[in-house]
Amino acid sequence: MNKYFEYITNGLIKENPTFVLLLGMCPTLATTSSAINGLSMGLATCFVLICANLVVSLIKNITPEKVHIPVYIAVIATFVTVLQLILKAYLPEIDKALGLFIPLIVVNCIILGRAEAFACKNNALASICDGIGIGLGFTFALTALGLLREFFGAGTAFGLTIYPENYASLLFILPPGAFITLGFLIAAVNKVRGVSEQ
Amino acid sequence: MEYVIMFIAAIFVNNVVLSRFLGICPFLGVSKKVSTATGMGMAVTFVLTIATIVTFAIQKCLLDPYGLGYLQTISFILVIASLVQMLEIILKKVSPSLYGALGVFLPLITTNCCVLGVAIDVIMKDYTLLQGIVYAIGTAIGFALALIVFAAIREQMELVNIPKGVRGVAIVMITAGLLSLAFMGFSGVDNGLNAVFAN
């Protein structure tokens, strides 16, 4: 059991997809204008990641080596379509807020990367745990980034007003704020992890 | 005139990388040298334009008439992946010099989300084929422009002593933020042009 627990914590901290592996940058920057949007994008990706990891690990023995990438892409695209239909039916507000970035989960390199690096070599349970770990790590990073941008840009946290909007700097909600906030967050994480690059 | 304004808006006002966050991976990954950035920019322009035409045809001729709209994501990504493969084979045969210049970058384009993003966007915004093509070319040139400008900045940054804490990706992100801030200066230009030509 310990081994599976390790897979989960591994994705959360040691191999955090956003801060350490630097994968899936497009949705990270685009959907974090508020904490709620970041959280819902993270959970949406998490769902696709867990399902795709499970199926890829189940079919790993019957997938011909030559066409494995197209097969994985088809599996991922199927789950993204499932997610699109579910969101449209039950959570139309989230579907509207995330818009184009829901279908673009297909080309999120985290998911194909985990299928290629982990799920095609491990059993189903381990792959699910890896999916949960990496997915939650991604969700955590997106929520943190969204929370910071929302706090500095609009003076709110999860929609609750913390200080008057007049004192907030709109820049953080606008595109440049996404790059700059993420840059400083990565610097902070590097500092905490004690890594000095190059 | 409408097309010219649309073209300018796609390049500068709604720059695909710096204000719409599509194609960030190659933007960060292959922007270390101006020459590779130019190659990548050309390859993306090429694929994006053709992919938009092909996906547009699939949506209007296959998916819409048979009510298969929900297959959009899966069919588009498979089409783009095979299109990139096919282009690679054709280019190798027809124009070895162009293949030599674009070769390494072609496979990377499949996972470039601006190709799929623009293809879906054209359908979502209900453009005509001609509008879609203008939009795709404008977007791709905007991508190439951002990539080349950014690569030129990063080449200069090699010579600077950067504070230890922000070395690596952190400073790259902050630089991208400043470049994005510069591109925000273009916001409203498209509306201004529209107003001028409407009178």
HADDOCK unambig.tbl for C-alpha pairs under 7 A between the chains (distance, minus, plus):
assign (segid A and resid 25 and name CA) (segid B and resid 24 and name CA) 6.16 0.50 0.50
assign (segid A and resid 25 and name CA) (segid B and resid 25 and name CA) 6.50 0.50 0.50
assign (segid A and resid 26 and name CA) (segid B and resid 21 and name CA) 5.42 0.50 0.50
assign (segid A and resid 26 and name CA) (segid B and resid 22 and name CA) 5.76 0.50 0.50
assign (segid A and resid 26 and name CA) (segid B and resid 23 and name CA) 6.68 0.50 0.50
assign (segid A and resid 26 and name CA) (segid B and resid 24 and name CA) 5.51 0.50 0.50
assign (segid A and resid 29 and name CA) (segid B and resid 21 and name CA) 6.56 0.50 0.50
assign (segid A and resid 30 and name CA) (segid B and resid 20 and name CA) 6.89 0.50 0.50
assign (segid A and resid 30 and name CA) (segid B and resid 21 and name CA) 5.59 0.50 0.50
assign (segid A and resid 74 and name CA) (segid B and resid 74 and name CA) 6.53 0.50 0.50
assign (segid A and resid 77 and name CA) (segid B and resid 73 and name CA) 6.50 0.50 0.50
assign (segid A and resid 77 and name CA) (segid B and resid 74 and name CA) 4.98 0.50 0.50
assign (segid A and resid 78 and name CA) (segid B and resid 74 and name CA) 6.51 0.50 0.50
assign (segid A and resid 81 and name CA) (segid B and resid 70 and name CA) 6.88 0.50 0.50
assign (segid A and resid 81 and name CA) (segid B and resid 73 and name CA) 6.75 0.50 0.50
assign (segid A and resid 100 and name CA) (segid B and resid 117 and name CA) 7.00 0.50 0.50
assign (segid A and resid 103 and name CA) (segid B and resid 73 and name CA) 6.13 0.50 0.50
assign (segid A and resid 104 and name CA) (segid B and resid 113 and name CA) 6.64 0.50 0.50
assign (segid A and resid 104 and name CA) (segid B and resid 117 and name CA) 6.68 0.50 0.50
assign (segid A and resid 107 and name CA) (segid B and resid 111 and name CA) 5.43 0.50 0.50
assign (segid A and resid 107 and name CA) (segid B and resid 113 and name CA) 5.86 0.50 0.50
assign (segid A and resid 175 and name CA) (segid B and resid 18 and name CA) 6.99 0.50 0.50
assign (segid A and resid 175 and name CA) (segid B and resid 19 and name CA) 5.48 0.50 0.50
assign (segid A and resid 175 and name CA) (segid B and resid 180 and name CA) 6.87 0.50 0.50
assign (segid A and resid 176 and name CA) (segid B and resid 177 and name CA) 4.32 0.50 0.50
assign (segid A and resid 176 and name CA) (segid B and resid 178 and name CA) 6.54 0.50 0.50
assign (segid A and resid 176 and name CA) (segid B and resid 180 and name CA) 5.18 0.50 0.50
assign (segid A and resid 176 and name CA) (segid B and resid 181 and name CA) 5.35 0.50 0.50
assign (segid A and resid 177 and name CA) (segid B and resid 177 and name CA) 6.61 0.50 0.50
assign (segid A and resid 179 and name CA) (segid B and resid 173 and name CA) 5.24 0.50 0.50
assign (segid A and resid 179 and name CA) (segid B and resid 174 and name CA) 5.90 0.50 0.50
assign (segid A and resid 179 and name CA) (segid B and resid 176 and name CA) 6.31 0.50 0.50
assign (segid A and resid 179 and name CA) (segid B and resid 177 and name CA) 4.64 0.50 0.50
assign (segid A and resid 180 and name CA) (segid B and resid 173 and name CA) 6.11 0.50 0.50
assign (segid A and resid 180 and name CA) (segid B and resid 174 and name CA) 4.54 0.50 0.50
assign (segid A and resid 180 and name CA) (segid B and resid 177 and name CA) 5.17 0.50 0.50
assign (segid A and resid 182 and name CA) (segid B and resid 173 and name CA) 6.88 0.50 0.50
assign (segid A and resid 183 and name CA) (segid B and resid 170 and name CA) 4.20 0.50 0.50
assign (segid A and resid 183 and name CA) (segid B and resid 171 and name CA) 6.44 0.50 0.50
assign (segid A and resid 183 and name CA) (segid B and resid 173 and name CA) 4.77 0.50 0.50
assign (segid A and resid 183 and name CA) (segid B and resid 174 and name CA) 5.31 0.50 0.50
assign (segid A and resid 184 and name CA) (segid B and resid 170 and name CA) 6.28 0.50 0.50
assign (segid A and resid 186 and name CA) (segid B and resid 170 and name CA) 5.72 0.50 0.50
assign (segid A and resid 187 and name CA) (segid B and resid 165 and name CA) 6.01 0.50 0.50
assign (segid A and resid 187 and name CA) (segid B and resid 166 and name CA) 5.23 0.50 0.50
assign (segid A and resid 187 and name CA) (segid B and resid 170 and name CA) 5.47 0.50 0.50
assign (segid A and resid 191 and name CA) (segid B and resid 165 and name CA) 6.70 0.50 0.50
assign (segid A and resid 197 and name CA) (segid B and resid 167 and name CA) 6.49 0.50 0.50
assign (segid A and resid 197 and name CA) (segid B and resid 168 and name CA) 6.24 0.50 0.50
